[in-house]
Amino acid sequence: MALATFWNRGATTMTTDTALIARCQKADIVAFNEIVGRYKGKIYNYLYRMTGNAEDAEDLTQEVFVRMYSHIHTFRAEASLSTWLFRIAGNLCVDAFRRKKKERGVVSSLDAPLYNDEEDGGATRDVPDIKAAPEILFSRKELGGQIEEALAKLPAKLRSAVVLHDIEGLSYEEIAEVEKIPLGTVKSRIFNARVALRSALRPYLES
């Protein structure tokens, strides 16, 4: 059966992820379809906020699940299924950003530090948790457009961290696993992203 045939089918049972993975590893298309139905919304939302383009997000979302199906035999239970899917999505974003930079003739490296401080150096210092303000912002629908615009202006690494934590609900530990970075770096990125968002949205909040 072609992937396109079962792409739009929804989840039909509340089977655990572990059971679905085991079935999928045996080429069970129904199990794969359940995984897609269960996670495609979250993956699409993440990719849309990373790319800012609905068509790109849709294409990348489908590619995430194509890659998942192609490499399901490599999955190990040390990580959760959602963590693995977000990691695939993040890697696809990096690849897409690199292609676009190359097409535009931009030669700066995506691996270069975003800030000239400890942010990308694996710092382990504690960072104050100021999530209250971002959570309020994300819950206020009338600010939706302004929030999306402010998110789009964040560096990709900061945007990914704050979307995964404040929108998708991943823990610091899960984000560290997704991004393959130290826990201190996760905290620092989220802190810097929240500060930048609050600054960008201050005019709308004050009004």
Residue pairs with C-beta under 8 A, 6 or more apart in sequence:
1 29
3 62
3 65
3 66
3 69
6 29
6 32
6 33
6 36
7 36
7 62
7 65
9 33
9 36
9 37
10 37
11 33
11 34
11 37
11 38
12 30
12 33
12 34
12 37
13 34
15 23
15 31
15 34
17 35
17 38
17 80
17 81
17 82
18 77
19 31
20 31
20 34
20 35
20 38
20 81
21 31
21 35
21 72
21 75
21 81
23 30
23 31
24 31
24 32
24 35
24 69
24 72
25 72
25 73
25 75
32 65
32 69
32 72
35 65
35 68
35 81
36 65
39 81
39 82
39 85
40 61
40 65
42 82
42 168
43 61
43 64
43 65
43 85
43 86
43 89
44 57
44 58
44 61
45 167
45 168
46 86
46 89
46 163
46 164
46 167
46 168
47 56
47 57
47 60
47 61
47 64
47 89
47 92
47 93
48 54
48 57
49 148
49 151
49 152
49 159
49 163
49 167
50 57
50 89
50 93
50 156
50 159
50 160
50 163
51 57
51 60
51 93
51 96
52 148
52 152
56 96
60 89
60 92
60 93
60 96
61 89
63 92
64 85
64 88
64 89
64 92
67 88
67 92
68 84
68 85
68 88
75 81
75 84
79 87
79 177
80 174
82 170
82 174
83 170
83 174
83 177
83 178
86 164
86 168
86 170
86 178
87 177
87 178
87 179
87 180
90 160
90 178
90 179
93 156
93 160
94 110
94 156
97 110
97 156
98 110
101 107
101 108
101 110
110 156
113 119
113 120
113 121
114 120
114 155
114 157
114 158
115 192
118 125
118 184
118 188
119 185
119 188
119 189
119 192
120 157
120 185
121 185
122 181
122 182
122 184
122 185
123 182
123 184
123 185
123 188
124 182
124 183
124 184
125 184
125 188
126 187
127 184
127 187
127 188
127 190
127 191
128 191
129 191
130 191
130 194
130 195
130 198
131 165
131 166
131 190
131 194
133 194
133 198
134 162
134 166
134 194
134 197
134 198
135 166
137 143
137 147
137 197
137 198
137 201
137 205
138 147
138 166
138 167
143 201
143 204
146 200
146 201
146 204
147 197
147 201
149 200
150 196
150 197
150 200
150 201
151 159
151 162
151 163
151 197
152 159
153 196
153 200
154 162
154 193
154 196
154 197
157 179
157 189
158 189
158 190
158 192
158 193
158 196
159 193
160 179
161 175
161 179
161 186
161 189
161 190
161 193
162 189
162 190
162 193
162 194
162 197
164 170
164 174
164 175
164 178
165 171
165 172
165 175
165 186
165 190
166 190
166 194
170 178
172 183
172 186
172 187
172 190
173 183
175 186
175 190
176 182
176 183
176 185
176 186
179 186
198 205
